[in-house]
Amino acid sequence: MNSTEVQQKDLINTARLTGVWYLLLAIAGMLGFLLLHPKLYVDDPSQTVANLVEHEMLARIRLLLEFAIIVAQALAAAGFYKLFKDINPTASWSLAAWGMMNAAAIMISAIAMGCALSIAHGDHTLEGKVMMIKLLDQIAKNSWGVGSLFFGLWLIPMGYIVISSKRMPLWLGRVLILGGIGYLVSTFLKYGGVNASWGDLLVIPATIGEFWMIIYLFIFGIRPAKN
């Protein structure tokens, strides 16, 4: 096996490990943010306090899933950097940096949820608990909201590398870029006060592109460089 074949084998191994972290990110996000979070953190702050007390184990699982999201996002960002750094150093650095920034945004959410859990089981008055947990819930939600900017941003250089290198399907790159732009536009619209139902459609390409990328990393890894 020559040096080129060894290098390609190493890249495929890196791609598959990166796929593991990306899949873990997706699973932890779906279980934590989409499934468990709405069951615990509801519109009524007093009910949220009750949920955190009565369903403590579920609340701690929710928090641990947030930790899993942070770790998986950081490791996926590092994996993509290792995978793409020799193909396009600038774009791969951008991808990794924006992925890490998204992990940092979710870390703020985890801190807020950890504080909310401690307060719910503390010695504060019920009125005090309700006020503080309402604030912390808003911090957690807006950490995810603002973090969407960086999640959108990291998809754009990912897609650009795929298109420019031709080492993954061309349309995968295009869908990733479209998804990244969709996340950015969706976030700006939301915080600009535009709450149209069609806004959710803007992030669909990102979801398609992410799962396509995960599947491709697992099955094919990355194509060899063309001479």
C-alpha positions in Angstrom: 0.0 0.0 0.0 1.6 3.3 -1.1 1.5 6.6 0.8 -1.5 7.9 -1.2 -3.6 4.8 -0.3 -2.5 5.1 3.3 -3.5 8.8 3.4 -6.9 8.0 1.8 -7.5 5.2 4.3 -6.7 7.6 7.2 -9.1 10.2 5.7 -11.9 7.6 5.5 -11.4 6.6 9.1 -11.5 10.3 10.1 -14.6 10.8 8.0 -16.4 7.9 9.7 -15.4 9.0 13.2 -16.7 12.5 12.3 -19.9 10.9 11.2 -20.2 9.2 14.6 -20.0 12.6 16.3 -22.3 14.2 13.9 -24.9 11.4 14.4 -24.6 11.8 18.2 -25.2 15.5 17.8 -28.3 14.9 15.8 -29.6 12.2 18.2 -28.9 14.2 21.3 -30.5 17.3 19.7 -33.7 15.4 18.8 -34.0 13.7 22.2 -33.1 16.7 24.3 -34.2 19.8 22.5 -37.2 18.5 20.5 -38.5 15.7 22.7 -37.7 16.3 26.4 -37.4 20.1 26.6 -41.1 20.9 25.7 -42.2 18.4 28.4 -40.3 20.2 31.1 -39.9 23.8 30.2 -43.4 25.0 29.4 -45.0 28.5 28.9 -46.3 28.6 32.5 -43.2 29.2 34.7 -44.9 27.8 37.8 -45.6 24.6 36.0 -41.9 24.5 34.8 -40.8 24.7 38.5 -43.2 21.9 39.4 -41.9 19.8 36.4 -38.3 20.3 37.5 -39.1 19.1 41.1 -41.5 16.3 40.3 -39.5 15.0 37.3 -36.0 15.6 38.6 -34.5 12.5 36.8 -36.0 13.5 33.5 -34.7 17.1 34.0 -31.2 15.8 34.7 -31.4 13.6 31.6 -32.3 16.7 29.6 -29.3 18.5 31.0 -27.0 15.6 30.3 -28.3 15.5 26.7 -27.3 19.2 26.4 -23.8 18.2 27.5 -23.8 15.5 24.8 -24.8 18.1 22.2 -21.9 20.4 23.2 -19.3 17.6 23.2 -20.6 16.1 20.0 -20.7 19.5 18.2 -17.1 20.3 19.3 -15.7 16.9 18.3 -17.6 17.0 15.0 -16.1 20.5 14.3 -12.6 19.2 15.1 -13.2 16.1 12.9 -14.3 18.1 9.9 -11.3 20.4 10.3 -9.0 17.3 10.3 -10.8 15.9 7.3 -10.8 19.0 5.2 -7.7 21.0 6.3 -5.5 19.8 3.5 -8.2 20.4 0.9 -9.1 24.0 1.9 -7.4 25.3 5.0 -9.4 28.6 5.2 -12.8 27.1 4.7 -12.0 24.2 7.1 -10.9 26.6 9.8 -14.1 28.6 9.3 -16.2 25.5 9.5 -14.4 24.4 12.8 -14.5 27.9 14.3 -18.3 28.4 13.7 -19.0 24.9 14.9 -17.2 25.6 18.1 -19.1 28.9 18.5 -22.4 27.0 18.2 -21.1 24.6 20.9 -20.3 27.7 23.1 -23.9 29.0 22.6 -25.4 25.7 23.6 -23.1 25.7 26.7 -24.8 28.9 27.8 -28.1 27.0 27.6 -26.7 24.2 29.6 -25.5 26.6 32.3 -29.0 28.2 32.5 -30.7 24.8 32.8 -28.2 23.7 35.5 -29.0 26.8 37.4 -32.8 26.3 36.9 -32.5 22.8 38.3 -30.6 24.0 41.4 -33.0 26.8 42.0 -36.1 24.5 41.7 -34.7 22.3 44.5 -33.4 25.2 46.6 -34.8 27.1 49.6 -36.1 30.1 47.7 -39.8 31.1 47.9 -42.1 29.8 45.2 -42.4 33.3 43.8 -38.7 33.7 43.7 -38.2 30.3 42.0 -40.8 31.2 39.3 -39.2 34.5 38.5 -35.6 33.2 38.3 -36.5 30.1 36.3 -38.6 32.1 33.9 -35.5 34.2 33.2 -33.2 31.2 32.9 -35.6 29.5 30.5 -35.5 32.5 28.3 -31.7 32.5 28.4 -31.7 28.9 27.4 -34.2 29.4 24.5 -32.3 32.4 23.2 -29.0 30.7 23.4 -30.4 28.1 21.0 -32.0 30.9 18.9 -28.8 32.9 18.5 -26.7 29.7 18.2 -28.7 29.0 15.0 -26.6 31.7 13.4 -23.4 29.8 13.9 -25.1 26.5 13.0 -26.1 28.1 9.7 -22.6 29.5 9.2 -20.8 26.2 9.7 -22.9 24.5 7.0 -21.8 27.1 4.4 -18.0 26.4 4.3 -18.9 22.6 4.7 -20.9 22.8 1.5 -18.3 25.0 -0.2 -15.6 22.5 0.4 -17.8 19.6 -0.9 -18.5 21.5 -4.1 -15.0 22.9 -4.8 -13.2 19.7 -3.9 -15.6 17.3 -5.8 -14.8 14.7 -3.2 -18.4 14.3 -2.2 -21.6 14.7 -4.2 -22.1 18.1 -5.8 -25.7 18.4 -4.7 -24.8 17.5 -1.1 -22.7 20.7 -1.1 -25.4 22.8 -2.7 -28.0 21.5 -0.2 -25.7 22.3 2.8 -25.1 25.8 1.6 -28.9 26.3 1.0 -29.5 24.9 4.5 -27.0 27.2 6.1 -28.5 30.3 4.4 -31.9 29.1 5.4 -30.9 29.0 9.1 -29.4 32.5 8.9 -32.5 33.9 7.2 -34.9 32.1 9.6 -33.0 33.4 12.6 -33.0 37.0 11.3 -36.7 36.8 10.5 -37.6 35.3 14.0 -35.7 38.0 15.9 -37.0 40.6 13.5 -40.5 39.8 14.6 -41.6 37.9 11.5 -43.3 34.8 12.8 -44.8 33.4 9.6 -45.5 29.6 9.5 -43.4 29.3 6.3 -40.3 30.3 8.2 -39.9 26.7 9.5 -39.5 25.6 5.9 -36.3 27.5 5.5 -34.4 25.0 7.7 -35.6 21.9 5.9 -32.6 21.8 3.4 -30.3 21.9 6.4 -31.9 18.8 7.9 -31.7 17.0 4.6 -28.1 18.0 4.0 -27.0 17.0 7.5 -28.4 13.5 7.4 -27.1 13.1 3.8 -23.7 14.1 5.1 -23.9 11.7 8.0 -24.9 8.8 5.7 -22.2 9.7 3.2 -19.5 9.8 5.9 -20.5 6.4 7.2 -20.8 4.6 3.9 -18.2 6.3 1.6 -16.1 8.5 3.8 -14.6 10.8 1.2 -13.6 10.3 -2.4 -9.9 10.1 -3.4 -8.4 13.2 -4.8 -8.3 13.4 -8.5 -4.9 13.7 -10.1 
